[in-house]
Amino acid sequence: MRQLTLDIGLTSGPTLENFLPGRNAQALEHLRLQTGGARPSPVPSYLWGPPACGKTHLLSAVRAGLESRGLPVAWLAPGQGADFVVEQPWAALLIDDAERLSALEQQQAFQGFVQALTPVDGQPRWVLAAGSLPPARLALREDLRTRLGWGVVHELQPLDEAQTRAVLRQRAEARGLVLGDEVLDFLLARFSRDLGSLTQLLEQLDGYALRTRRALTIPLVKAMLQEE
């Protein structure tokens, strides 16, 4: 199995609408309610689950949804360090990969919680975080760990193979691509089954198919890989 290193950012277009919930319908509905009103409820939310279960997709979708309505969002993820500024008029703070936050980032996340609960303008803010472990098992500073677990907590389950195939077919159809069973079998057998990586691979294949004016087939996949 080949693991591709791919740049998957907000340009991939994650939304709550194109997230296939599978067994995560309750978590999806919670996020829809939070992003559907005038402002999100200030009760913190935490999503956890294994890799490729959709955590970053959902956080990115929430970010895009809130910002499209003119609500500013603060985003904190591992590696940001001093680049993250807590003191800003955000409507929601989103924290990704919570278990990997550095000591500085943990301090910033805790300050974010404090600002969310006691903002200068008196309007409490929402904090939405995600991690691979439940709050009680996070190896973080105690004051941050307890705050991550004191609100709404949802465990996310990864899609099974049938659901993964359905999502890939749906995204291929949206691009005007015909994704046959043989090509799907080839991709799932040889590449990481992380849905974000597979979606990005599909985007690359779409571009290559357009440039070469060829249909999406196994030979096309092999040809693109040989060129890259």
N, C-alpha and C positions, 0 to 999 in steps of 0.2 A: 504494500500500500504506500502510495506516495503522498507526502504532506507538502502542499504548496504553501509558500510564504506569500500571502496576498494582502494588499492594502484594502481593508474593508472599512469604509468610513460612512459618513452620512450621505455621500453621493449615491450609495446603493439604494437609497429610498425606502428604508424600513418605516412601516406605518403599522398602526394597530389593525388596520383593515386587511393588510396582506400577511398578517401573522396567523398561521394555521394553529389553532389552540391545542388540538389533540386532547390530552387530559388536563390542559391548563386553562380551561374555559373560565373557571372562577377567578383566577389571577387576571386574565384578560378583561373580564367584566369589571373588576375592581379598578383597573387602570383607565378603562373607558369612563367610569363614573368620575374618577379624579380629574380627568382632563376635559370632561364635557361641560362643567359648570363655569361660572364666572371666574372662580379661583379654586385651586385644589384644596381639599380639606387639610388642615395642618397635622393630622395624625400621621406619624411616620409609617412608611411601608418598606418591607424588605423582601426581595426575591432571592431564592437560593436553589441551586441544583447543579448537576454535572456540566462539563463543557458541552457545547452544541445544543443546549436546551432552549436557547432564545433569550438569555438575560440581556445581552448587549443590544440585541434587536429591539427588545421592549423599551429599554432605557432610551435608545436613540429615537424610537417612535414617539415616546412621550416628549422628548426634547423638541422634536420637529413639530409636534402637534401644539405644544404650548407656545413656541416661538411664532408659529403661523398666526396665532391669535394676539400677538403683541405682548406676550408674557415672557419676560427675560428668565433665562435658566442658567444656573451655575453648574458646571460639570467638573467632577474631581475623579481622577483615575490614577493608578500607579504610574510614576514617572513624571508627573507634573511638577511636584516639589514647589519651588519658590515661584513658579509661573502662575500658581493658583492664588486668586485674591478673594478672601472671604467677604470683605466689606464691599458689597455691591447690592443694588436694589433688586435682587432676584425674587421671582415668585416661587421657585422650587430649586432645591439642590439635589442633583443626581450624582450618586457615588457608585462607580463600577469597580468590580474586582476588589471588594472591600478587604479580603484576606491578604492582599498583596500590598496594602498601603504601607509606606515607610513611616518611621516615627514622626517625621515632620508632617506628612500627609494625614496621619492619624490625629495629630494636634489640630490641623486645619479642619478635618471632618468634625471633630468635637466642637470647635469654634462655630462651625456652620450650624450644628444642632442648637447651640446656645443662641445664635442670632435668629434661627428659625422660630424658637419659642418666645424670645423676648426681643423682637425687632424694635428699632427706634420709632417707627410709625405706628406700633401697636397692633399690626396685622400679622399674626403668626404665619409662617411659611411651611411648605411641605418638603420633607426630605424623603427621597426614594433611593434606596441602595440595593445593591446586588452582590452576591458572593457565591462561592461554591459550597459553603458549609452553612448549617443553621447557626443563628447568633450565638448560642451557648457554646459552640465548638470553635469559634473564631479566636485565633491567637492575637488578640488586639488589646490595647489598654482597656482596663475594666470600665471606665466611664463611657467610652465609645461603644464597647461591646454591648453593654446593657441598653444603651439608647437605640442601637440597631434592632434590638429585640422587643422593645416595649410597645410597638404599634401593631400594624397588620403584617403578618408573615405568611408568605405563600411559597410552597415548594414546587418547583417546576420539573416536569418530566420530559425527557427528550422524545421526539417523534419516533415511531417505529418505522420500519423500512417502507411499508405501504404508504404511510403519511408523507415520508420524505420524497418518495416518488411522485406523489400527488402535487406537492409543492413545486418540485422541479418542472413538472409538466405544465403547471399553471403559469410559472414564470417564463417558460419557453414560449408558450402560446401567446403571452403578452408581448413577446418580442417578434412574433410571427414565425417562430421556429417550430419544426416538427421534430419532437424528441421521441424517437422510437425505443422499443424495449431493448434492442441490442446495444444501442448507445448508452442507455441508462445503466444496463448491466455492466458495461465496460467502465463507466465513470465510478459507479459505486464499488466495483471490485478493485480499482487501482488508485483511487484518490481518497483523501480524508473525507469522512462522512459528515464533517461539520457543515451544516446547511449554509452558513455564510460563505465559507470557502467554495462550496459547490455552486452557489449563486454567482459568485465572482467569476468562477471558471466558465460558467454559462455565458456571462457577459463577454468574456474574452473570446469564446468560441463564436458568438454572434458576430462580433467585429471581424474575426478572421474569415468567417463564412461570407460576409458581405464583401470583404476585400478580394477574396478569391472567386466569388460568385459560384460557390459550391454549396450543396446541401449538407446538413449536419449528419455526418456519418462517422464510423470508427476511423476510416482512413483520414478524414479531415482532422479528427482529434490528434491522431499520430503525427500528421504533417505539421500541425501547429506546435506541438511539443518539440519536434525536431528543429524547427526554426528558432524556437526560444531557448 
